[in-house]
């Protein structure tokens, strides 16, 4: 029997939609063999594996205006828009504790997708113990221009969305042939060329393959969406995506917009939960 998996797209605060999906999965005891997440998708996937319903919405609302969490001040002072110490240490260790033990003991395997600056290619890193692997999660969610490079095992890494925004094909190669894919854009969305490319090309001029990948990202992304639709028609993939467009940015601070996007994820999933269960068999 082929392994089942979750493929979770990123999108910054727009990804709170995925938190809503994952919380319904926890309520309904939806279990899969593996999870692979990109950027915000990786963050929400980790809380799904640790079985902490409501955690990601809770801290996203509570700390959305906290300068330690996300601020221009943090970017200027540290080079990271999202404060590293606060987001990856204070928050999971003290303020809203991450359940490291449950994550570690859960048989569901967890992977994060990162982009290798030197090769421009994607790196798929397994997280077995989040206490030790938190830097992998941070690397996957480190956006270009507003984050410092994360070095792991000699690799220079940033946001996985650059090299593989929806890592369905990598997961299939790993043996996860039956997948639920959670997207954070409505049906019909297609990505446009990167409007920040000229600034990124200057900042990452020492990494030409990474710059090339950024330039081609929209083409890879749109091609992946086309292939996903083919796999969905074949019954090999089940797609969950926002049923309507809501106004929300990657660095959203408006409480009502964050809440609305989360609730859309909850409602869309509840509407299709019987189809999800039938798909998983």
C-alpha positions in Angstrom: 0.0 0.0 0.0 1.4 3.4 -0.9 2.1 5.9 1.8 -0.2 8.8 2.5 1.0 12.4 3.0 0.2 16.0 3.5 1.9 18.6 1.2 1.6 22.1 2.8 2.2 25.3 0.8 3.6 28.4 2.5 2.4 32.0 2.2 3.3 33.9 5.4 0.3 34.9 7.5 -1.9 33.8 4.6 -0.9 30.3 5.6 -3.1 30.6 8.7 -5.6 29.0 6.4 -3.5 25.8 6.7 -3.7 26.1 10.5 -7.5 25.9 10.2 -7.2 22.8 8.0 -4.8 21.1 10.3 -7.0 21.8 13.4 -10.0 20.1 11.7 -7.8 17.2 10.8 -6.8 16.9 14.5 -10.5 17.1 15.6 -11.4 14.3 13.1 -8.3 12.2 13.9 -7.0 12.4 10.3 -3.7 10.5 10.3 -1.1 10.3 7.5 2.2 8.7 7.1 4.2 11.9 6.4 4.0 15.7 6.2 6.1 18.0 4.0 5.8 21.7 4.5 7.2 24.9 3.0 7.8 28.0 5.1 4.5 28.7 6.9 3.2 25.3 5.8 6.1 23.7 7.6 5.3 25.7 10.8 1.6 24.6 10.7 2.6 21.1 9.8 4.8 20.8 12.9 1.9 21.7 15.2 -0.2 19.1 13.5 2.4 16.5 14.2 2.7 17.7 17.8 -1.1 17.5 18.0 -1.6 21.0 19.3 -4.9 22.2 18.0 -5.4 25.9 18.1 -1.8 26.7 19.0 -0.8 28.5 15.8 -3.8 30.7 15.6 -3.5 31.5 19.3 0.1 32.9 19.1 -0.5 34.5 15.7 -3.2 36.6 17.2 -1.6 37.2 20.6 1.8 38.4 19.3 0.9 39.8 15.8 1.9 43.4 16.9 4.7 42.4 19.2 8.0 43.9 18.0 9.8 40.8 19.1 7.7 38.7 16.8 7.6 40.7 13.6 8.8 44.2 13.0 10.9 46.6 11.0 12.8 47.2 14.2 13.8 43.6 14.3 14.8 43.7 10.6 17.0 46.7 11.1 18.5 45.5 14.3 19.0 41.8 13.5 18.5 41.3 9.8 15.4 39.2 10.4 11.9 40.6 10.0 10.6 37.8 12.3 12.7 37.8 15.5 14.7 34.6 15.6 15.1 34.4 19.4 11.5 35.2 20.0 9.9 33.0 17.3 12.1 29.9 17.5 13.1 29.9 21.2 11.0 32.1 23.5 7.7 31.2 21.9 8.0 27.4 21.6 10.0 27.0 24.9 8.2 29.4 27.2 5.3 31.6 26.0 3.3 29.0 24.1 5.2 25.7 24.6 5.6 23.3 21.7 5.0 19.7 22.6 8.4 18.3 21.7 7.6 14.9 23.3 4.5 14.3 21.3 6.2 15.4 18.1 9.1 13.1 18.8 6.9 10.1 19.5 4.5 10.6 16.6 5.1 8.0 13.9 4.1 10.5 11.2 7.3 11.7 9.6 7.9 15.4 9.1 10.0 17.1 6.4 10.6 20.7 5.5 11.6 22.2 2.2 14.4 24.8 2.0 16.3 26.5 -0.8 20.0 26.0 -1.2 21.6 29.4 -2.1 24.7 27.8 -3.8 22.9 25.4 -6.0 19.5 27.0 -6.3 17.9 23.6 -5.7 15.5 22.4 -3.0 16.7 20.5 0.1 14.2 18.3 1.8 15.2 17.9 5.5 13.6 15.5 7.9 12.7 16.8 11.4 12.8 14.0 13.9 13.2 16.0 17.1 12.0 19.6 16.8 14.1 20.6 19.9 17.2 19.8 17.8 15.7 20.5 14.4 14.2 24.0 15.0 16.9 25.6 12.7 15.5 23.5 9.8 12.1 25.0 10.4 13.6 28.4 10.6 15.5 27.9 7.3 12.3 26.9 5.5 10.5 30.0 6.6 13.4 32.5 6.1 12.1 34.9 3.4 14.6 36.4 1.0 15.6 40.1 1.6 14.1 40.1 5.1 15.9 37.1 6.7 19.5 36.1 7.3 20.8 33.0 5.7 20.6 29.9 7.8 23.5 27.4 7.7 22.9 23.7 8.3 25.4 21.0 7.6 27.5 23.3 5.5 24.5 24.4 3.4 23.3 28.0 3.1 19.5 27.9 3.2 16.5 30.2 2.8 12.8 29.9 2.1 11.8 26.7 0.5 9.2 28.4 -1.6 11.8 29.7 -4.0 13.0 26.3 -5.2 9.9 24.2 -4.7 6.7 26.0 -3.5 4.5 22.9 -3.6 6.9 19.8 -3.2 4.4 17.2 -4.4 6.8 15.5 -6.8 9.6 15.3 -4.2 7.2 13.7 -1.8 6.0 11.2 -4.4 9.6 10.2 -5.1 10.0 9.5 -1.4 7.1 7.0 -1.7 4.2 9.2 -0.6 2.0 8.5 -3.6 -1.4 9.5 -2.1 -1.4 13.1 -1.0 -3.7 15.8 0.4 -2.3 19.1 -0.9 -3.2 22.3 1.0 -2.8 25.4 -1.0 -3.2 29.0 0.3 -4.5 30.6 -3.0 -8.0 30.0 -4.5 -8.7 28.0 -7.6 -7.6 29.8 -10.8 -4.7 31.6 -9.2 -1.4 31.8 -11.2 1.8 33.4 -10.0 3.3 36.4 -11.8 7.0 37.2 -12.4 8.8 38.4 -9.2 8.5 42.1 -8.9 11.4 42.2 -6.4 13.8 40.3 -8.6 16.1 43.3 -9.3 16.6 43.9 -5.6 17.1 40.1 -4.9 19.6 39.9 -7.8 21.7 42.6 -6.1 21.5 41.1 -2.6 22.2 37.5 -3.8 24.6 38.4 -6.6 27.1 35.9 -5.2 24.6 33.1 -5.7 23.6 33.2 -9.5 21.8 29.8 -9.4 19.6 31.0 -6.6 18.8 34.2 -8.5 18.1 32.2 -11.6 15.7 30.1 -9.6 13.9 33.1 -8.2 13.5 34.4 -11.8 11.9 31.1 -12.9 9.9 30.5 -9.8 6.6 31.6 -11.2 7.0 29.2 -14.2 7.8 26.3 -11.9 4.9 27.2 -9.6 2.3 27.5 -12.4 3.5 24.2 -14.0 3.1 22.5 -10.7 -0.5 23.7 -10.4 -1.2 22.3 -13.8 0.3 18.9 -12.9 -1.6 18.9 -9.6 -4.9 19.2 -11.4 -3.9 16.2 -13.6 -3.1 14.2 -10.5 -6.4 15.2 -8.9 -8.3 14.0 -11.9 -6.5 10.7 -11.6 -7.5 10.4 -8.0 -4.0 10.4 -6.7 -4.2 13.9 -5.0 -6.9 15.7 -3.0 -6.6 19.5 -3.0 -7.8 21.8 -0.3 -7.6 25.5 -1.1 -9.5 28.7 -0.1 -13.0 28.6 -1.5 -12.9 32.4 -1.9 -10.4 35.2 -2.0 -9.9 37.1 1.3 -7.7 40.2 1.6 -4.7 39.2 3.7 -1.0 39.9 3.3 2.1 37.7 4.1 2.8 39.9 7.1 -0.8 40.7 8.1 -1.4 42.3 11.5 -5.1 42.8 11.3 -6.8 40.5 13.8 -10.0 40.2 11.9 -8.3 39.2 8.7 -6.2 36.6 10.3 -9.2 35.1 12.1 -11.3 35.1 8.9 -8.6 33.3 7.0 -8.3 30.7 9.7 -12.0 30.2 9.9 -12.2 29.8 6.1 -9.7 26.9 6.4 -11.8 25.4 9.1 -15.1 25.7 7.2 -13.6 24.5 3.8 -12.2 21.5 5.5 -15.4 20.7 7.4 -17.3 21.0 4.1 -15.1 18.4 2.5 -14.2 16.2 5.5 -16.2 13.2 4.2 -14.4 13.4 0.9 -11.1 13.6 2.7 -11.9 10.4 4.6 -13.0 8.6 1.5 -9.9 9.7 -0.3 -7.7 8.3 2.5 -9.7 5.1 2.6 
